[in-house]
Amino acid sequence: MSVSGGSGAKICRRCLLNELNEDEYFRSLKEYIAAYPEDKRCSGEEYERRLKVCQSCDRLTNGMCAVCGCYVELRALKIKADCPEGNKWER
């Protein structure tokens, strides 16, 4: 199965990262984040706070969490998400 990327090119959901154009892949991820439903997002203030926590974590590598493999910018956006490393996002 494939989906259309921002440039109209088809992106295969089952392709490995080394088979994808890196720019198109990250553009697609940013578009997904931008289109994420407002009612499922945490507040902008909470999102920024979570990202700061992740930026200070030694498990962050190239925007991905080494504990769970998620893209932290997407995980931090979700209301019900938590840090896979424990309670780092707790207030």
N, C-alpha and C positions, 0 to 999 in steps of 0.2 A: 504494500500500500504506500502511496506517496501523497504528499501535500505540496501545494504550490508555495514557493518562497516569495519574498518581497519583489524579486526581479521577474517573477513568472516562471522561473525554473522549478522543475520538480525535485523535491527532496525526499529520498526514501527513508521511511521511519526505521527500517531494519538495516540500514547501512552502518558500517563502522565509521568512526570519526576520520580515519585516514582516507576514506573514500569520499569525504565531503569537502567542499570548498570551505575553508575556515572562516572567511569573511561572511559568507552566506549563512553558515551555521550560527555564528554569534549574532548576526542580524536577526535571524529567525528567533533565537532565544530572547533577544531584547523585545521583539514584537510580541512574543508570547507574554512576557512580563507586563508590557504596556496594556495588553488586552485582558489581563486577568481581572475577573469580576470585582467591582468595587465592594460588593457586600461580603466578599470573602477575604478582603485585604485588612491587615492591621492598619492603624493610623500611620500617617507619614512620619510622625515623631517617633513612634515605636519602631518603625522600619529602620530609620536612621540609627537609632540606639542599638538595635540588633546588629546592624552592619558594622558599627564601631566595635562591638564585642568581637565579632568575627575577624575584623582586621587586626585585632590585637592577639589573636589566637595563633599559636605556632602550627596548628593543624590545617590552616588555610593555605592552599597552593593553587595559583592561577584561577582564583575565583571558585574553587571547589573545596569542599570539606573532605579531608582525608579520612575522617571517621566513617562517614556514610556515603560519600561520593556525590552529594547533591551540589548544585550551584547555589551558593549561599544567598545570592541576590533573589532567587526565586523562593527558596525555603523561608527566608526572613519575611517575605511579603505576606505569607499565609497566617491568618488569625490564629488558628489552632496548632501551628507548628511550634516545635521547641528545639533546642539545641540537642543534637544527638550525643554530645559529650557529657550531658548531665544538666545541671541547672544554671548554666552560664547566662541564659537570657532572663532568668528570674529577677524580679525587682526586689 
